[in-house]
């Protein structure tokens, strides 16, 4: 299995800086750095070197696909998009549960007006992994991007039925409900996600921002003469 990756966003997904060992890891890390600098040709060269050290490594295939995908977007070269798709398929052939690659391939297909293929691929993933909430989260993402909020919510509810405490699902559902104006439920979802994974500063900011909105109004009363009430402690925290 590949490990958690740093956030270098490409087409709604992140480059994989982990997952390789020794020389491959060094080349992979160097490739990520070159990509961040906009040196895509150099990044491809380093990812190819990483692949030569670890033939068949899914992260290396994914990084190559992601870099060609970005080149296709920046330079408008259809051949790069076709190469990206080939590398994504090579990655998924070796690791069908590579979440970033599943997402990236779906994004690429939608960009090419092949949305039915994108949905079919994610649905196939969901059938193959009935205990994995990730395919439903990605299907929800596609549905939301195309304005079908009801389908997006249904997919996220399915994901929660599989894994009730999954932070990604809870954050996605919170975002969907906040967008719909249901601040109370959004706060509940964000709070559960934060309890499951406290290392989410963006989610913590949303919780802090929503608390004043959802807090019940307090009735002003005078304190009893013999025992004055203490002043409320703290505050709501920094707003987003």
VENCORUR-V646662 format. One line per field, one symbol per residue. ss: DSSP state (h for helix, s for strand, l for the rest). phi: phi as a letter, one per 20 degrees, with the letter a starting at -180 (. if undefined). burial: I if it has 9 or more other C-alpha atoms within 8 Angstrom, else O. A space follows every 10 residues. Layout:
BEGIN
ss=???
phi=???
burial=???
END
This chain:
BEGIN
ss=llllllllss llssllllll lhhhhhhhhh hhhhhhlllh hhhhhhhhhh hhhllllhhh hhhhhhhhhh hhhhhllhhh hhhhhhhhhh hhhhllllhh hhhhhhhhhh hlllhhhhhh hhhhhhhhll lllhhhhhhh hhhhhlllhh hhhhhhhhhh hhllllhhhh hhhhhhhhhl llhhhhhhhh hhhhhhllll hhhhhhhhhh hhhhllllll llllllllll llllllllll
phi=.eefdfedec lmbdfeednd clffffffff ffffffenef fffgffffff fffcgnffff ffffffffgf ffffdmdgff fffgffffff fffebfefff fgffffffff femdggffff ffffffffcf edfggfffff fffffdneff fgffffffff ffcgdfffff fffffffffe neffffffff ffffffbfec fffgfffffe gffefffdef cfffgebgff fgembenfff
burial=OOOOIOOIOI IOIIIIIIII OOOIIIIIII IIIIIOOOII OIIIIIIIII IOOIOOIIII IIIIIIIIII IIOOOOIOOI IOIIIIIIOI IIOIIIOIOO IIIIIIIIII OOOIIOIIIO IIIOIIOOOO OIIIIIIIII IIIIOOOIIO IIIIIIOIII OIIOIIIOII IIIIIIIIOO OIIOIIIIII IIIIOIOOOO OOIIIIIIII IOOOOOOOOO OOOOOOOOOO OOOOOIOOOO
END
